[in-house]
Amino acid sequence: MSYADHAAADCRLIILKALAGETDHRLNETLIQKILESFGHTKPRDYVRTQLSRLENLGAVRLSAAGSVLVAELLGPGLDHVERRALLDGVLKPSPGT
C-alpha cells in the first residue's frame, strides 16, 4: 500500500469514527475537513468529497446536499466497521477498544 493509499484509508476511518460519535450520526463536509485537520490531514475540500464519495460507494455513508455543502450520514456498514463487526475494503481497521 502506498503512502497516499494509507493516508486515504486513515482519513476514511477518521470520518467514520467522527460520524459514529455524533448523536444523529451526521456531519457536514466543512466539519469533517476540520476534524481531519486535527488529525494531521490538511486536505482541500475536493479531497474530503472524494473520500466521502468512496465511503458512499462502500455503503458506509449516505450523502445529501444542504445548499452547496455535502452532509454525510453514517449507515449500518460504516458503524459495523467502526465497531469491528465487519470490515470495509479501503478503510483502515480500527484499533481494539477505540
C-alpha positions as CSV (number, residue, x, y, z in Angstrom):
1,M,0.0,0.0,0.0
2,S,1.4,3.4,-1.0
3,Y,1.6,6.3,1.5
4,A,-1.2,8.1,-0.3
5,D,-3.4,4.9,-0.1
6,H,-2.6,4.5,3.6
7,A,-3.4,8.2,4.3
8,A,-6.7,8.0,2.4
9,A,-7.7,4.8,4.3
10,D,-6.8,6.6,7.6
11,C,-9.0,9.6,6.6
12,R,-11.9,7.3,5.8
13,L,-11.6,5.7,9.3
14,I,-11.4,9.1,11.0
15,I,-14.5,10.2,9.1
16,L,-16.5,7.1,10.1
17,K,-15.4,7.4,13.7
18,A,-16.4,11.1,13.8
19,L,-19.8,10.3,12.4
20,A,-20.3,7.4,14.9
21,G,-19.6,9.9,17.7
22,E,-22.4,12.2,16.7
23,T,-25.9,11.7,18.3
24,D,-27.6,11.8,14.8
25,H,-24.6,10.2,13.0
26,R,-24.3,13.2,10.7
27,L,-21.7,15.8,9.9
28,N,-21.2,18.3,7.1
29,E,-18.1,18.3,4.9
30,T,-16.8,21.5,6.5
31,L,-16.8,20.0,9.9
32,I,-15.3,16.8,8.6
33,Q,-12.5,18.8,7.0
34,K,-11.7,20.4,10.4
35,I,-11.7,17.0,12.1
36,L,-9.3,15.6,9.5
37,E,-7.0,18.7,10.1
38,S,-7.0,17.9,13.8
39,F,-5.5,14.5,13.0
40,G,-2.8,16.0,10.7
41,H,-4.6,15.5,7.4
42,T,-4.7,19.1,6.0
43,K,-6.6,18.5,2.7
44,P,-8.7,20.6,0.4
45,R,-12.5,20.2,0.2
46,D,-12.2,18.2,-3.1
47,Y,-10.2,15.6,-1.3
48,V,-12.7,15.4,1.5
49,R,-15.5,15.0,-1.1
50,T,-13.5,12.2,-2.8
51,Q,-13.2,10.3,0.5
52,L,-16.9,10.8,1.2
53,S,-17.8,9.5,-2.2
54,R,-15.7,6.4,-1.7
55,L,-17.4,5.8,1.6
56,E,-20.8,6.2,-0.1
57,N,-19.8,3.7,-2.8
58,L,-18.9,1.2,0.0
59,G,-22.4,1.7,1.5
60,A,-20.9,3.2,4.7
61,V,-22.5,6.7,4.4
62,R,-25.3,8.4,2.7
63,L,-24.6,11.9,1.2
64,S,-27.1,14.7,0.8
65,A,-26.7,18.3,-0.2
66,A,-27.5,21.3,2.0
67,G,-27.1,24.1,-0.4
68,S,-23.6,23.8,-1.7
69,V,-22.4,21.7,1.3
70,L,-22.4,17.9,1.5
71,V,-23.8,16.2,4.6
72,A,-22.7,12.7,5.4
73,E,-24.8,10.3,7.4
74,L,-23.4,7.1,8.8
75,L,-25.1,3.9,7.7
76,G,-25.1,0.4,9.1
77,P,-22.0,-0.9,7.3
78,G,-20.0,2.1,8.4
79,L,-21.0,1.6,12.0
80,D,-20.2,-2.1,11.8
81,H,-16.7,-1.2,10.6
82,V,-16.1,1.3,13.4
83,E,-17.4,-1.3,16.0
84,R,-15.3,-4.0,14.3
85,R,-18.2,-6.3,13.4
86,A,-17.3,-6.2,9.7
87,L,-14.6,-4.5,7.7
88,L,-14.8,-2.3,4.7
89,D,-12.2,-2.5,1.9
90,G,-10.1,0.7,1.7
91,V,-10.7,1.8,5.3
92,L,-8.1,1.2,8.0
93,K,-9.1,-1.3,10.6
94,P,-10.0,0.3,13.9
95,S,-7.8,-0.5,16.8
96,P,-9.3,-2.6,19.6
97,G,-11.1,-0.5,22.2
98,T,-11.4,2.6,20.1
